[in-house]
Amino acid sequence: MFLVTKWFGVFLCDEHRILEKTLMPKDADAIAEKLAIMQRGGVLPEEAALAEGRVKLNVVDRRQASLGKPALFDSSFIKAEDYGFTQEIMHDAMIKLGKLRTSEPMPRDKSAVQAVRSLDDLIESTNIMNERLHEWYGMHFPELADYAKDKRYAELVARYGERDGIIEELGIELESIGSEFDEDDMRAVMDLADQLCMTYELRERTEEYVSSIIEDICPNLCALVGGPLTARLISLAGGLERLASLPSSTIQMLGAEKAMFRHLRSGKKPPKHGVIYQYPGVHRAPYWQRGNIARALAGKISIAAKIDQYGGDFRGDDLVKEIEARIEDIKRRYPDPPKKPQNGKKGKQRPKKKNNGKNERFSKRTGQ
């Protein structure tokens, strides 16, 4: 027997015959609520009632795996018109379903994805503005770059502007070789520095927010690879749910898509890892060990993501011990770099051209 669920009802079938059925109410709101439960991966009460007591039951949807064995079944013979459900009812139910799903609370991992991408934009903006400020203000006080960096540099420029105030604040003695600025020019530079300071503060708040949300929704992943790398992986995958569904080989290559396409297009060496190169155990290892370590780490990331997504017990500490033991095993098994293949002959010999008897005929004609 097969359990089949349509938008208008739940059916228990045997080959091409309907044995039992439970129809949906002919109300768009009620149908939309049922369909929303199905889209979230839940089991309807009508499905559980029809499946109760059935020993050998096949289900068409993997969502119903708790009720029976998933199997293929052609249910095209079950038509809505045969039970009084019109196209107008289906249209209204789909509209209601769309409004219902869009108004649902957004999963926190989706917020994490947007926050990480916002953080990337802020990092890019601060780098561009910082470079511009150094180039512009450096014409007035080039020596400041030796005494202040990044946010501190911007704060000093925004607060004092003139180099005399900055020199007094730093408590140093030097004679600058920079040129003088007009009052309007100095005000413009100070405005840029002030804007850069605010961007730095927003960047710091966003980093704190990303860390807090990631630690909350992904404790196992954070314990394994840390908050920043967890956030990058979730952002690249498009969400925790999709990250948990990816095979470990794909997780290993997240962030290296361009290099992979270059390999497929031109035949160059394929990448060994993507963003997980940021994991200390990978980037600190010798080059010939990184591929094996990245492969092992991707497998542990896949396990941690599944635990976090489906609400399993905390296993972060165990996963950390396992990956550390695996890294030590890889280092023990591959202590030396692979030997390069050595050719027996030095250099390449040019192949001899085939004369096809031409030289011999030429010699006979000329007598040489």
HELIX and SHEET records of a PDB file:
HELIX    1   1 ALA A   28  GLN A   39  1                                  12    
HELIX    2   2 PRO A   45  ALA A   51  1                                   7    
HELIX    3   3 ARG A   62  GLN A   64  5                                   3    
HELIX    4   4 ALA A   80  TYR A   83  5                                   4    
HELIX    5   5 GLN A   87  THR A  102  1                                  16    
HELIX    6   6 ARG A  108  TYR A  137  1                                  30    
HELIX    7   7 PRO A  142  ASP A  146  5                                   5    
HELIX    8   8 ASP A  150  TYR A  160  1                                  11    
HELIX    9   9 ARG A  163  LEU A  170  1                                   8    
HELIX   10  10 GLU A  183  ILE A  217  1                                  35    
HELIX   11  11 PRO A  219  VAL A  225  1                                   7    
HELIX   12  12 GLY A  227  ALA A  237  1                                  11    
HELIX   13  13 LEU A  240  SER A  245  1                                   6    
HELIX   14  14 SER A  248  MET A  253  1                                   6    
HELIX   15  15 GLU A  257  SER A  266  1                                  10    
HELIX   16  16 VAL A  275  GLN A  278  5                                   4    
HELIX   17  17 PRO A  280  HIS A  283  1                                   4    
HELIX   18  18 TYR A  287  GLN A  309  1                                  23    
HELIX   19  19 GLY A  316  ARG A  333  1                                  18    
HELIX   20  20 LYS A  358  THR A  366  1                                   9    
SHEET    1   A 5 ARG A  17  LEU A  23  0                                        
SHEET    2   A 5 GLY A   9  ASP A  14 -1                                        
SHEET    3   A 5 PHE A   2  LYS A   6 -1                                        
SHEET    4   A 5 ASN A  58  VAL A  59  1                                        
SHEET    5   A 5 LYS A  69  PRO A  70  1                                        
END                                                                             
